[in-house]
Amino acid sequence: MKRERRIFTEEFKREAVKLAKQPGATRSGIARDLGIGPNLLGRWCRDAEGISDAKPGSTEKVSLDEYERMRRELAKVKTERDILKKAPRILRCRAQVKYAFIARHRAVWPTRTMCRLLGVSASGFYDWLERAPSKREVENQRLLRSIRISHEASDSTYGSPRVVRDLWDQGETCSENRVARLMQKAGIIGRKRRRRNPGQVLGEVHTIAPNLLDRQFEATAPDQKWAADFTYVWTGEGWLFVAVVLDLYSRRVVGWSMQPTMTSQLVMDALLMAVFRRGRPKEVLHHSDQGSQYTSEDFQNLLETHCIVCSMSRRGNCWDNAAMESFFSTLKTERLNRKHYRTRDALRADVFDYIERFYNPKRRHSTLGYVSPVQFEAQTLKCA
């Protein structure tokens, strides 16, 4: 008959160990009295003393004190690991930077542990914490508020070169590097353009008009050179095409048109707006690509009617009309790529707002010495 395995409670084991430890008692005698083997009683005694004779690969219990010590040690190691993982870049920074890190994370990790790992004294940290902010720090905080106002006023598109111009206009004497450093520390970032290789399309040359502009994108007076092009943007209702005419003297948008179809009427409306807004100037050089809208008979007749000279880029060469490529890149980077438009009307309203309320009157243009197109033309009239 198979003998049934006996199960002993923890209380039974503790009492058996106590009997075995009594003066004059032997383990074999106690084991015989209790009806158990001497080896089993010996193992219970070793477990109570925290001694393990287990072979490699086997599991054996440890004492509660030893378990608690190991748990605390593991928690300490994990804490130190998390702190060092969070602060690898400031280990070689000056003490003030380390103090700022400790102050930000006091609710997460013990202060003295962070001080020990970062190599600063706890007394030095508490002294820094109670110290009044320096004059430089107070000035930086005041300057940062002005930076946020400028950045938000640009619809969160300006980087440090344009923000610092806003501050200079307000009478500040800060440098661009200082503004860039404060923006980086505060996490204020301007909109960045997507980098891409535009490439070239090579093929048979078919020119409607010569390239009279020849990549000379500067002008000495308004309404000498106009650049034109159109782009398209997707909405929930389909494509919307946006045509623009740009005065290369001030980079001001002087004409625009938006339609759901890509026809010659789209670019004609943009040109007519430019003609009437600028007072019907004569002998303007109009530069565009060789798109069918610009080579159409209707558009060419419109140019001839208003005595406008036609210039066209070489086929497949986007650099010949780089000013327009730059404008549309800016428009999409700073406004259109940040949203999804459910309707064409919503997109029309946003493009109108960007051109007429921000780009022309307010946006600082790097080509113009970081003033807006409207301000640049106003300075020209004042000097004249």
Beta strands, then each sheet from edge to edge (+ up, - down):
strand 1: 225-235
strand 2: 238-247
strand 3: 252-259
strand 4: 285-288
strand 5: 309-312
sheet 1: 3+ 2- 1+ 4+ 5+
end
